[in-house]
Amino acid sequence: MITLDELYKLYKKCGSLTTDSRKITPRTMFFALKGERFDGNDFALEALDQGAKCAIVDRATLDAASPGVGKGSCILVENVLATLQKLAHYHRTHFDIPVLAITGTNGKTTTKELIDAVLSQKYRTMATEGNLNNHIGVPLTLMNINEKTEIAIVEMGASAPGEIASLVKIAEPTRGIVTNVGKAHLLGFGSFEGVKRTKGELYDYLRQIGGTIFYNEENEDLKGMLASRPGVVTCKYGTTRYEVSLIGRDEDSPYLSLKVHDRIIDTNLIGTYNVDNVLAAIAIGEYFEVPFSDTCKAIENYSPSNHRSQMLQTPYNTLIFDAYNANPTSMRASLDNFLQLPLENKWVILGDMLELGEDSLEEHKKIVELLQRQRSIEKIILVGREFAHAARIIRPDRVQLFTTVEQLKDHFEKQRPEGFSIFIKGSNSIRLSLLEEVL
């Protein structure tokens, strides 16, 4: 078996790695990961044929095809994923730089991108791409740190206890932030207390090493989590500390504008719930001595993507997409914000909130009841079995039910609505993003 040090030296010669056999570049290192519907070992020889320097495999039959470490070789290890994680950790230990870990129930990716925008005004940063924030994504992110990187920003997600603890062992962050805690992935966490314990694993690690924790001092859940961990090093932020007030940009603008100290910041974000994300970026920029004017400029220039708090104007309708993820906490916050926006002819399209376990029916019923009380919404469209079950119990008016987004898409292709302001939110796997092309 190859040693970790030998593998790392080989990686340095390769200069890059991939887990996707469709993205082979000359002399790259291919990691043959297993998934629910595929086994990377099946594509190892194909990767070598396409020019990979080596393929890291954990199926012995492949190793026999080309033994040893050399051009176009398969390298046998006990477990490919564990090897990738060990290599990423080993790579990270070669860099004495600030590593900021970001986790939380809502707002992780937006906060990460805002922080990256702010810190990159002064530093050469490396940040998680998209939401590569799990047991595979974090190692891949860490491997992007190089000699030019001055600060690394690493997003961490979790759906079960112990997952944040395992990720911080790989990444060894020096600073961290939990954006918030809420009801999400309850099927894995078991309860809201389970959510707090798991997100708090980042606090536990930083407390152990004396790393700085950034937190919203007005969030009672976070305050309680920190109070049970005496001795932590903290950096606080909040609306009172920064003298924040919300500013109306103009009558028709749905975008968030806020006054921080004496400076007005006009953002491209939809939703007052993004105030916390903006303040987190301001606090971390301040901590790393980014000039406040540069911080404000970076926040104003940031535009969300991937259907996260994103406003799209099509030839037919105004779409407010927040369809990358959904849980009861974020669903209520974003619905409350949509109801307050200065828009006319409002529709709501919601997809199921997944992984809520035994709380699922009750949480979906609460959302349907909330919608039923809002007479300003002209039409409510619900997609998925969970919402359908809840709606059949409550029997609300103004509601159309669809089992899948494909059914709804077919419906709109035959009868496209025009002239509406449509809020769209649901769990990513419901795939509400497909509606963009027909609305």
N, C-alpha and C positions, 0 to 999 in steps of 0.2 A: 504493500500500500504506500502511496505517495504521502510524504509528510506535508503539513500545512505550509511550512517554510518553502519547501520545494514547489508546491502548487502556487504560492504567491510569486516566487521568482519567475515561474512560467507565465503567470498572468501579466507581470510587468513586461515580459517580452512580447506578449500578445497585444497588450494595450487596451483591450476592450473585451467585454463578455456579453452574451445574450442568452436568453432562455427561449427564444423564438427561432425555430429553424428556418422561418421565412425571411429572417433579417440577418442572414450571414454576410459578413464582410470578410475580406481576406485576412487571415491570421487571427481571427477572433476566437474566443474560448466559448464553447457551447455547453450549457448546463442542461442536462436532460431531465427536467422536472416532470413529475407525474401530476395529472389533474384528474378531475372527476370523469372526464370523457376522453382522455388521451394519456399516453405514456411517452414522454420525450425520448426514452430509450429507442423507441421505434424509428426515430428520425435522426439518430446519431450518425449513422453512416452516410445518410443523405447530406447532413451538415458538413461532414468531412469532404465529401465530393464537391460541395459548393465552395470550399476553400477555408473552412475552419481549421485553425491550428491544432485544436484538440477538442474532444468531446468528453465531458465528465459524466460518467454513467454509473448506475448501480445494478446493472444486470450482467452477470459474469459471462454470458455467451458472447456479448459484444466485445468484451476485453480480449477474448481469444482471437478475435479477428485481426487485431493489430496491437500486440503487447508492447509495453514500454512507453516512455515519454519521448516522442519524436514527432516528426512531421506527419500530420494527419492521423494522430493516434487517439484511441479511446483510453481513458484513464478510469480504472475501476475504483470506486469508493463505496463505503457501506451505505451511505444515504446522501443523495445528491443535494436535497434541500438543506440538510444539516451542514453539509460541506460549504454550500453557498453562504449560509449564515456565519459559519466560522471564518470563512475567507473575508467577508465583509467586516466583521469585527476586527480581524487582524489588520485589515487595510485602514480602518478608522484609527487604530492605535498608533499609526505612523504619523498622525497629524495632531499637533498641539494647538487646536483652534477652538473657539466657542462653537458648541453644537447645541442648538435650541430645539427642544422637542415640543411638539404641539399635539395635544389630544383634547377630547371633549365630545359631548353629544352632538352639538350643532356648531356650525361656523368654522370648523377646523380648516377647510380648504380656503375659504375666503380670507380668514385671518392669516393663514400661511402666505397667501399671495400678496396681501397688503403689507405684511412684515417684510417680505422679500423686496417689494417695490420700494419700501422706505430704506431698508438697510443697503440696498444696491446703489443708493445715492452716494454712499461713502465707501462701501466695501465691495470686494468681489465675492459674491454669494453663490451658494449652491443650494437649491431648494427642491423638495419633492416635486416631481412632475405629475400633474393631474392629481389623482388620489391613490398613488402607489404607496399605501400606508399600512400594509399588512405584513405577515411573516415572510412574504416574498418581496413586496414592494420596498420595505425598509432596507433590506440588504442591497437591493439594486440601486436604491438612492445613495446609500453610503459609498458604493463603488464609483459614484460620480465625483466624489471629492478628489481634488488633485492639488498639485503644488501651488496653484494660483488661488485656491479657495481660502478666503479669510474668515468667513462665517458660514456654517452649514445649518440649514433650516429643515427639520425632518418631521413630517406629519406622521402620527401614529393612530391607527384605528384599532378597535377591539369589539368583539361580539361575545366574549366569554371571559370569566375570571382567569387571571394569570397572563393574559396576552400582552398587556402593557408591560408587565414585569419582564417578560421574555424579550420584548423589543428594546427596552432600555438597557438590558444586558448586552445586546448586540451593538447598540448605537453609543452607549456611554455619554449621554447628554451632559452638558455642564450647566445649562439653564433649561427652564421649561415653563409651559403654560397649559392649564386646563381651561378651555374657553367657557365651559358650563357643563352641568350634568342634567340629564333629563331622562324621560322614559323612552328608551330605544333598545333594541335587541334584548327585550325582556325574556325571550325564549332561551337565550344563552346565559344572561346574567341572573335570571330567576326573580329579581325584584329591583326596585329603584335603589335599595341599599347595596345590592350587588353591583349596580352601575357605579355608585360612588366609591366602593372599595376598589374596583378595577381601575378607574381613572386615577384614584389616589395612589396607585402603584408608582406613578411618576413622582408624586410628592415624596413617597417613601425613599425612592432612590436618591433624589436630590437632597433630601434631609441627611441621608447617610454620607454623602460626599461634600456637603456644604454648598451645593449649587443654588443659584438664585431662582425663585419661583415668582413669576408675574401672575397677579390675580386681580380680579375685579372685587374691590372691597365692599361693593354694594350687593354682591351675590351671597345670600345667606347660606346656601349649600356649600359653597367654596370656603366661606369663613369657618363653617363648622368642621369641614374636613381638615383645615389647617390648624384649628384650635386643638384638635386631637393629636396633633403632631408637633409638640413643643420643640423649639430650637431651630425651626426652619428659617431660612433666609428669604425674605420676601421683598417684592417691589410692587406697590399698590397702584391701581388706577381706578377711575370712576368718574361719573358725571359731576359730582360735587368738587372733587379734587381738581378737575380741569375746567371748572366753571362752564359746563356745557349747556347750551340751549339750542333747541331746534329752530330752524329758520325756514320760512316758506319762500321757495325760490320764485315762483310765480303761480298763478291760479291753476294752470294746467299741468304743471310739472309734478310727476310722481317721484322724482329722484330725491334722495336724502341730502339735505344741506344742514350743517350744524355749525354753531359758533363755539370755538374752543379758545378759552381765554379771550383775546380780542380779535381772533382771526376767523373769518368765515371760510368753511371748507365745503365746496360744491362737489359732491361725489356723483359717480355713475351707478350707484347702488340703489336698489329698490328695497324699502323696508326700514323702519326705525329700529328693528332688532339688529341691524348692522352697526348701530352706534357702538355697541360693546366691541365689535371687531375692529372698528376704526380706532377706538381708544387704546386697544391692546397694541396696535401698530404704533401709535403715538408714544406710548409708554416705553416700548422696546427701542424705538428710535431714539428717544431721550436718554435711555440707559446707555446706549452705544454712541452717544454724543453726535447724532446726526442733527444738523441745524434744523430748527423747527420749520423754517421756511421751505427747506428741501423736503421735509416730511410731508407738509401740507400739499406741496406740488405733486409728490409721488402718489398720494392718496387721491387727489383730484384726477390724475392721469390714468388711474387704474380702472379698467372696464372688466366686469365679470364675463365669464364664458361658460360653456358646458351646461347651460340652462340652470345656473345658480343665481337667483335673484336678478334675472336678466329680462330686460324689456325689449321686445322685438316688434317692429312695425312692419306688417306685411301689406300687400296691396288690398287686403280684405278686412283685417282686424288688428287690434292692438293686443299683443300677447305678453303676459307676464309669466315667465317660466321660472319655476322653482322645483324642477322635476328630477333633480339628481338624487334626492333622498327625502325620506319623510318619516316622522315619528310624531306622537301626540303633541309633544312640546313645540316642535317646529311648525307643525300644521296649524295649531291655534295662533301662534305668533304671526305667521304669514297671512292667515285669513283675516285676523284683526287688522293687520296693516292694509290689506287689499280693500277692506270695507271703508277705510278712511281716505283712500286715494281719491283725488278729484277727477274721477273718470265716470263716463256715462255708459248705460247699457251693459251692465256687468253680468258676466257668466262665470261659473266656477266649474272646472273639471278636475276631479280628484281621483287618484288611484289608491289602491290599498296601501296601508302601512303594514309592512311585513315584519316578521320575527317578534311579535308581541306575545306569543304564547297564550296562556289562559286568559290574559287581559285583553286579547284582541277584539272580541265582540263588544265588550263594554266600551273600549276606547273608540271604536268605529261608531258606535251608537252615540257617544257624546259629540262627535264631530257632526253627524247627521242632525242631531238636535240643535246644535249651534247654527247650522245652515238654515234649518227650518224657521228659526226666529228672525232671520235677516231678510226683511221684505224688499230690500234694495237690490237683491240678486234676482235677476229675471229667470235664469235657468240654472239648474244644478245637474251636472252629469257625473255619475259615479261609475268607476271602472274597477272590476275585480269582485271576487267571491265574498270577501270580507265585508265590503261596503254593501253589496247586494243583500247579504244576510241581515245586516243592521237595518237597512232601509225597509225591508219587508216587515220587520217588527214594528218600526215606528210609523211607516206608511206616510211619509211626507209628501207634500204637493211640489210641483215644479221640478220633479226629479225624473231623469231618464237613467236607466241602468244598462250597463254593457258588461259582459263577462270578460272580454279582452279588448285591448287597444286596437287590434286589427278590426274587430267588429265596429268600433267607433269610427275608425278611419274610413272604412267602407261606407258608413252612414254619411260622413261628411263629404266624401267624394260624389255622392249622389245629390246631396243637399247642403252645400257649403253656406255657413252663416256669414253675414257681412255686416260691418259697422258695429262690432261688439268689442268690449274690453274683457278679455278672457284670462282668468287666473288658472294656471295649470300646475298641479303639484301631486306627487306620489312617489313611492319607492322606485328606485332606479330600474329594478327588474320588471316593473309594470310596463316600462318603455313608452311613457307618454311623450317622449321626445319625437316619436314618429309622427305626431300630430302637426308638427311645424310645417311640413310640406303640404298639408291640406287645409290649413287655416290661414 
